[in-house]
Amino acid sequence: MVQLLYGLNYTFAKNVMNENFIKPFGFVLLRVAGATVLFWLLGLVVKSEKIEKKDYLTIFFAAVFGVFINMLLFLKGLELTSPIHASVIMTITPIIILVLSTFFLDEKLTKLKILGVFLGFCGGVLLTALGKSDRVGDNVALGNLFIFINAVSYSIYVIIVKKLTAKYHPFTFIKWLFLFGLVLVLPFGYSESVEVQWQTFSPYIWFSVAFVIIGATFGTYFLNPLALRSLKASTVGVFIYLQPVIAGIFALIMGVDSVDSVKIIAMSLIFSGVYLVTKKPKVSV
């Protein structure tokens, strides 16, 4: 469900922005504000633990990387690139997490994983250097760069959140995560949000905006912790492979993207890289 919501989000969000109903930073503010309200309402009925004062700083930094930088660059990048490009680049996340884990969580870096990182990097460079979009106004190289930085920021967020989830139930700190994120994005998105001409929205645009806020933001952050309670984190991570499949099929059906040889080759390199990075070594008996 999480990957389905994320996969559909690429097309819905891009349509809203590219048809100039809401600009990217204004959309981020609406997205974070809506999710913040929903999580605090959820907090009224879900009992949470008491958070230690020192951990509020950790939650703040998680909000910087997981909400502020992550969401601003994701929607700005998506405005400039295509749904397939964005969803494929996001699958590099496990590779980035591996590199960061090597430095911050003392995980071992093997030759196989180094090869995986190299293949994934080559796929990302290929997609950025030669990738094209069907939309004249797109800037694929810049958009892909923003999506890549967004993936790095999200990976840092995952590293930070690992420490929080070991100590608290996710529902305990998510509402604070979004409240801090709301304060951070407010100065960047306020002017664009007040420019929104709500009376011009068609039923499809209203649905798209509601989907991004309720489904792709509140829904994903609500369902992911539930999935982690029943599955291993590594198993949940593998499901990210579904994102470009869902995003690509839906974007093709809606006519907002197309497939070409560059995308296929880049996708193969990135998928191969992520496979090598996440592949567990054989244990000798």
C-alpha positions in Angstrom: 0.0 0.0 0.0 2.8 2.4 0.8 4.6 1.9 -2.5 1.3 2.0 -4.4 0.5 5.4 -2.8 4.0 6.7 -3.5 3.9 5.3 -7.1 0.7 7.1 -8.0 1.9 10.3 -6.2 4.4 11.1 -9.0 1.7 11.6 -11.7 -0.9 13.3 -9.5 1.6 15.8 -8.0 3.2 16.6 -11.3 -0.1 17.3 -13.0 -1.1 19.8 -10.2 2.2 21.6 -10.5 2.7 21.5 -14.3 -0.8 22.9 -14.9 0.1 25.8 -12.6 -2.6 25.1 -10.0 -0.1 25.1 -7.2 3.7 25.8 -7.3 6.1 23.3 -5.7 7.0 25.0 -2.5 3.3 26.1 -1.9 2.3 22.4 -2.5 4.9 21.3 0.1 3.4 23.7 2.7 -0.1 22.4 2.0 1.1 18.8 2.1 3.0 19.2 5.4 0.3 21.3 7.0 -2.5 18.8 6.1 -0.5 15.9 7.4 0.4 17.7 10.6 -3.2 18.4 11.4 -4.1 14.7 10.7 -1.3 13.4 12.9 -2.1 15.7 15.8 -5.8 14.6 15.5 -4.6 11.0 15.5 -2.6 11.8 18.6 -5.8 12.6 20.5 -6.9 9.0 20.2 -3.6 7.1 20.1 -1.8 6.9 23.5 1.9 7.9 23.1 5.0 7.7 25.4 6.6 10.7 27.0 9.5 12.0 25.0 12.8 12.9 26.8 13.8 16.5 26.3 17.1 15.6 24.7 15.3 13.6 22.0 13.4 16.6 20.7 16.6 17.9 19.1 17.0 14.5 17.3 13.4 14.8 16.1 14.1 18.3 14.9 17.1 17.1 12.8 14.9 14.2 11.5 12.4 16.9 10.4 15.2 18.9 8.6 16.2 15.9 6.5 12.9 13.9 6.3 10.4 16.8 5.8 12.1 20.1 5.0 14.9 19.2 2.5 13.3 16.0 1.4 9.9 17.3 0.5 11.0 20.7 -0.9 13.5 19.1 -3.3 11.2 16.2 -4.2 8.4 18.3 -5.5 10.7 20.9 -7.1 12.6 18.2 -8.8 9.4 16.4 -9.9 8.2 19.7 -11.5 11.4 19.7 -13.6 11.8 16.0 -14.5 9.5 13.2 -15.4 7.7 10.7 -13.1 9.7 7.7 -14.4 13.0 9.6 -14.0 12.1 10.6 -10.4 10.9 7.1 -9.3 13.9 5.4 -10.8 16.4 7.7 -9.1 14.6 7.2 -5.7 15.5 3.5 -5.9 19.1 4.6 -5.3 18.0 5.2 -1.7 19.2 1.8 -0.4 22.7 2.4 -1.9 22.9 5.8 -0.2 21.7 4.3 3.1 24.5 1.7 2.8 27.2 4.3 2.3 25.9 6.4 5.2 25.6 3.3 7.4 29.3 2.4 6.7 30.3 5.8 8.2 27.7 6.2 10.9 26.6 2.7 11.9 29.9 0.8 11.3 28.4 -1.5 8.7 30.9 -3.5 6.6 31.5 -2.4 3.0 32.3 -5.4 0.7 33.6 -5.6 -2.8 30.2 -6.7 -4.1 28.6 -3.7 -2.4 31.2 -1.3 -3.9 30.4 -2.7 -7.4 26.7 -2.1 -6.6 27.3 1.5 -5.6 29.3 2.0 -8.8 26.6 0.5 -11.1 23.9 2.6 -9.4 26.0 5.7 -9.7 26.5 5.0 -13.4 22.7 4.6 -13.9 22.0 7.9 -12.2 24.6 9.7 -14.2 23.3 8.2 -17.5 19.7 9.1 -16.7 20.7 12.7 -15.8 23.1 13.3 -18.7 21.0 11.7 -21.5 17.5 11.5 -20.1 14.8 13.5 -21.8 11.2 14.4 -21.0 8.1 14.8 -23.2 7.3 18.2 -21.6 9.0 21.2 -23.2 9.3 23.2 -19.9 11.2 20.4 -18.1 14.8 20.7 -17.0 15.7 17.0 -16.6 19.3 17.4 -15.5 18.4 19.9 -12.7 15.2 18.0 -11.8 17.1 14.7 -11.5 19.8 16.4 -9.4 17.1 17.7 -7.0 15.6 14.2 -6.7 19.0 12.7 -6.0 19.7 15.2 -3.2 16.2 14.5 -1.9 17.1 10.8 -1.9 20.3 11.6 0.1 18.3 13.7 2.5 15.8 10.9 3.0 18.5 8.4 3.6 20.0 10.6 6.3 16.5 10.8 7.8 16.3 7.0 7.9 19.6 6.8 9.8 18.4 9.3 12.3 15.0 7.7 12.7 16.6 4.3 13.3 17.7 5.6 16.7 14.2 7.0 17.5 12.3 3.9 16.5 14.5 1.9 18.8 13.4 4.0 21.7 9.8 5.1 20.9 6.8 3.9 18.9 6.7 5.8 15.7 3.3 7.4 16.4 4.9 9.0 19.5 7.3 11.3 17.5 5.7 11.5 14.0 3.4 14.3 15.0 6.3 16.3 16.4 8.4 15.5 13.3 5.7 17.1 11.1 5.1 20.1 13.4 8.8 20.9 13.3 8.7 20.3 9.5 5.8 22.7 9.2 7.7 25.5 10.9 10.7 24.9 8.6 8.8 24.9 5.3 6.4 27.8 6.2 8.8 30.6 5.1 9.5 28.9 1.8 6.0 27.9 0.9 3.8 30.7 2.3 3.9 33.2 -0.6 3.2 30.4 -3.2 0.4 29.0 -1.1 -1.5 32.3 -0.8 -1.3 32.6 -4.6 -3.4 29.5 -5.2 -6.7 30.1 -7.1 -8.8 27.5 -5.4 -11.9 28.4 -7.5 -10.1 27.3 -10.7 -9.7 23.7 -9.4 -11.4 20.9 -11.4 -12.7 17.8 -9.6 -9.6 15.9 -10.8 -7.2 18.6 -9.4 -9.1 18.6 -6.0 -8.8 14.8 -5.9 -5.0 15.0 -6.8 -4.3 17.5 -4.0 -6.3 15.4 -1.5 -4.4 12.3 -2.7 -1.0 13.9 -2.2 -1.9 15.2 1.3 -4.0 12.3 2.7 -2.6 9.3 0.7 1.0 10.0 -0.2 1.9 11.9 3.0 -0.3 11.0 6.0 -1.1 7.5 4.6 2.5 6.5 3.9 3.8 7.8 7.2 0.9 6.1 9.0 1.2 2.7 7.2 5.0 2.4 7.1 5.4 2.0 10.9 2.7 -0.6 10.9 4.5 -2.6 8.2 7.8 -2.3 10.2 6.0 -3.9 13.2 5.3 -7.1 11.2 8.2 -7.2 8.7 12.0 -6.8 8.8 13.2 -3.3 7.8 15.2 -5.0 5.0 12.0 -6.6 3.6 10.2 -3.3 3.7 13.1 -1.7 1.9 12.9 -4.2 -1.0 9.4 -3.0 -1.8 10.9 0.3 -3.1 11.4 -1.7 -6.4 7.7 -1.4 -6.9 7.8 2.4 -7.1 9.1 2.9 -10.6 6.9 0.0 -11.9 3.7 1.6 -10.5 4.8 5.1 -11.3 5.8 4.2 -14.8 2.7 2.2 -15.7 0.4 4.9 -14.2 2.4 7.8 -15.9 2.1 5.9 -19.3 -1.7 5.3 -18.8 -2.2 9.0 -17.9 0.0 10.1 -20.9 2.5 12.2 -18.9 5.6 10.1 -19.6 7.1 7.7 -22.1 9.7 4.9 -22.1 13.0 5.0 -24.2 16.3 3.1 -24.4 18.1 5.5 -22.0 15.5 5.0 -19.3 15.6 1.2 -19.7 19.4 1.0 -19.6 19.6 3.4 -16.6 16.9 1.5 -14.8 18.8 -1.8 -15.4 22.1 -0.4 -14.0 20.4 1.1 -10.9 18.3 -2.0 -10.2 21.5 -4.2 -10.6 23.4 -1.9 -8.2 20.7 -1.9 -5.6 20.5 -5.7 -5.9 24.2 -6.1 -5.2 24.1 -3.7 -2.3 21.2 -5.4 -0.6 22.4 -9.0 -1.4 23.4 -10.9 1.7 26.7 -12.8 1.6 26.6 -16.6 1.7 27.4 -17.9 5.2 30.0 -20.7 5.1 29.2 -23.8 7.2 
